[in-house]
Amino acid sequence: MTVVYIDSVFVCNTLIDYLLLLSTARLTGKRLHRRRYLLAAVLGGTYAAAVFFPGCGVLSLWPVKLAAGVLMAAAAFGAQPHFLRLTALFFLVSCGFAGCVLGLGLLSGGGVPVENGVFYTDIDARVLLIASLAAYLTLSVVFRAAARHGVQGALLPVTVCLNGKSVSLTALRDTGNTLLDPGTGRPLLVAVGAQLTDLWPPEDRALLNAQALRSPVEALERLNRREARFRLLPYSAVGVSGGLLLAFRSDWTMIGGKRYERLLVALSPTELGGGFSALWGGGQREDEQVEIKTSAAASQNRTSAS
């Protein structure tokens, strides 16, 4: 007779579901919404526990499992674009995660008990913990690094801070991005405006939504210039005659582990290609500028010495 402890089933599956959702989000490079993932994980843990209640055996049928997975994905990613793609990736990550946990559990000799497709409590907690963390690291680090941009080091973690509030993004290093800060000549960050909503005070959010950002001149006028950080930035793109973007100067921005004080951030009214939440053209170009300045200084020193 199998003894199942409902509280342990709930906790165990909630933790695993949270890791699954977090892995899915990290693989996409989207901004992380950890509270939504936790809520979805709690729903998953509740479903897992309900399977073991008397008269609830129907919950273990695969159509119900599929519906429960879609419900979890909706709770975690329902407010984001490309929901169907995110849901499909969530299921793929779940399959890979389950395979990793099961394989590592069998290799350890402890096994991973499963009843009705649900992890239950007659289990070596150390085996489950090690296997789950190993699977999470494999999915979020190895698989992501195997992606084309990851292998090339083109994905950069970004944190933008304004007035004591901060948001986290994932930027694509775009060597074709030649936009520069007119005031300093430094590279600037281009970010999806909708991803920065948490930075704005409540009274300004309606003035800085995606629709408003399509008309940056009007948006700036409606802001009444009470925020001196905002300005208009001219740009041009392939196949486009040119236009304007609303931009603001952050308190500081961390890009790939490097901190930039008062970095200019341009707000894109639309999603960026490839699903990335930001584009960064710095890094290599900054190194080239330093090299040029160093060479010029060296030449000046030689001239002075002669």
N, C-alpha and C positions, 0 to 999 in steps of 0.2 A: 504494500500500500504506500503510495506516494503522499508525503506530508508537505503541504504547501503553506507558507506563511504569507498572508495577503499583504501585510505591511512591507515585508521585504521585497515581494514581487513589485509593488508599487515603486519603492525607492530605487531598486535596481534598474527597472525599465525606464524610469524617469531620467536617471543619470545617463543611460545609454542613448535614449532618444535625444537628449540635449546635445551629446557629443555628435550624433548623426546630423542634427540640424546645423550645428556650428561648423562641422566639416563641410557641409554643402555650401554654406554661406562663404566660407573662406575660399573654396574652390572657384566660386564665381567672381570673387574680387569685389563683391558688393559691400556697401556699408553694413556693419553688424548691428542687429537689433536684438540684443541678448534677452531683454524682457519678453519679447514675443516668442523667442525660441524656448524660454523657460515655460511660458504658458502652454505652448504646443507640446512640450515634453511632459508636462503634468497631464494633459489630455491623453497622451500616449500611455503614461503609467497607469492612469485610471482605467483605460480600456484593457490593458494587460491584466490588471487585478480583477476586473469584471468577468473575464473569461472563466475564472475558476469558481464563480458563484453558482450555486445550484440552479439549474434551468437555463443557464446562459451559454450552453455549449454551442449554440448557433453562432456565437461571436467568433468562434475559431475557424469558421468557414472562410475560404479565400476571398469571396466577394466582399465579405464584411471587413476582412483585413485590409483589402484594397481601399475600401471606403474610409476606414480609419486612417490610413496613410494619407489619403487626399485631404481629409479634415485637418490632420496635423500640418500638412504643407500649407493649407489655406490659412491656418492660425499663424504660421511663421512667416509666410511669404506673400500672403494674399494682397497686401498693399503695394507690392512691387511689380514693375513691368516684367514681361516674359514669365508669367506664373506657370504656364504649362511646362516650359523648359526647366524651371526650377524644381517643379514637382517630379519630372522625369529624372533629373539629376539626383534628387533626394532618394528615390527608389534605387537607383544604381549604387549610390553610396551605401545605402542600407544593406544591399546584397553583398557588396565588398566588405563592409564592416562585419557582417555576420560570418562571412567566410574566414576573415582574419581571426576573429575571436574563437570560432570553432576550431580552426587549424592549430592555433597556439595553445588552446586548451587541451587538445588531444596530444600535441607534442610534449606538453608538460606532464602528461599522465594523469592529470586531475579530471579532465573532461569538463564539459559545460552542459549541465542538465537542461533539457528543453521539454516542455509539456504543452501540447496544442500550439506549438510555434512560439511559446513565451518562455523566457528565462525565468526559472524559479529558484528557490532558496537553498536547496540541498546541494551546496556548491562551496568549493574552496574560494573564499573571498579574495585571497591573494592571487589565485589564478585568474579570476574574473577581472580584478583591478589591473594586473599586468597586461592581460590580453586586450582589454578595452583601450588602455592608454597606448599600447603598441599599435593597435589598429587605427586609432585616431591620428597618431603621428604619421603612420604610413599613408593614410588618405590625404591628410592636410599638408604634408610636407613633400613626400616622395612623388605622389601623383601630380601635385601642383607644380613641382619642379620639373616634372617630365613634360609639362605643357610647353609649347613653343616659346611663349614669352617668359615663362619662368626659367627655362634653361638659359635664355639670353640675359637674364637678370633685368628684364624690362619692367617687372612689377615692383612697385615701391609702396610701402605703407606710409600714409599721410595723416597727420593730425593738424587741424586748423583751429586756432584759438582766437576768440573775439569776446571782449568784455567778460572774461572769466568763464565762458562757455566753450566747449570744444566738441568737435565731431571727428570721427575717423573715416578715412576713405582709402581706396586703393587706386594708385595712379599708374598709368602706362607711360614709360619713358618714351617720348615721341621726339626723335631726332629731327623730324620735319617741322616741329613747332618752333618758329622763329620769332614769336611774339616776345617783346621785351617791355619792361617797365619804363615808360618815357621819362620818369623822374630820376631813376637811378641807373638805367641801362642793364639791370639784372634780368634774368629770366623770370617769368611769372607762371603761376599755376592756373590752369583752366579747369574749373570744376562744374559739375552739373548742379544748377541752382537748387533743384528739388532735394538734393542730398544735404544741403546746408541749412534747412529750415530751422533746426534747433538753435542755430546761432542768433536768429533774429528775435527781437522783443515781440510779444503778441500783437502790438499795434502795427507792426511793420510787415507781418507775414503775408497779409493779403496784397501788399504792395510789391512783394518780392516772389510771388508764385510764378510758375512756369509761363502762364499766359501774360503776366505783366512784364516778364523779362524779354518777351518777344518785341516789346516796344520800349527799349531802354531809355530813350529820351523822356518819354512820358513817365516812366517809373521814377527817374531821377527827379522830375518836377514834382511828382506826388510826394516824394520823400521830403520835399521842401528844404532840401540841403541841410536838414538838422543833423544829419550824419556826415561830417566832413570827410569820413573815410571813403565815401562813394564818389565815383567819377565815371566818365565814359571813355571807353578804350576802342580806337579804330582797329579794324583787322581786315584781312583779305584772305581768301581761300581759293583753291583750284576750282574753276568753273563759277566763281562768285565774284562779282565786281567789287564787293567790299561791304562793310557794315560797321555796326557799333555793338559793343558788349558793355553791360554794366559791370563795374569792378569795384572792389573794396580793398582796403589795406588791413590785413589781419594784425592782431597783437604779435603773434608769432606763428610760424608754421614749421612743423617737423616733417621732413621728407627723406625717407631712406635713412633715418637716424641722424640727419644733419638739421640743425635748427636755423631758421631764417627769421630774423626780426623784421616786423612790419612788411612782410611779403605781399605783393599785389596779387589778388585772386580775382580772375575774370569769371563771371557767371554765365554758363551756357544754358539757354532756355530749353534745350532738347537733350536727349540721351546721347552719349558719345558712342561712336562705333565700337563694336566688340563688347559692349556692356560695361566698360570701365567707368568709374565715377569721376575720374580726373585725368588730365594730361599734363605731363611735366617735361619741359624742354631743356632743363638745366643739367648739371652734372658734367658731361663731356665738354659742352661748350664753355662752362665755367673754367674747367681745367685748361682749355685752349687759351682763354683770355688771360689766365694767370701766366701761362707759358709765354704769351706774346709780351705781357708787361715785363716779365723777368728778362726776356731777351732784349727788350728795349732798354731796360735799366742797365744791363750788362754792356750794351753798346755805348750808352752814355758814359759809363764809368771808364771804358777804354778810351773814349774821346777825351775825357777830362785828364786821364793819366798821360796821354800823349802831349 
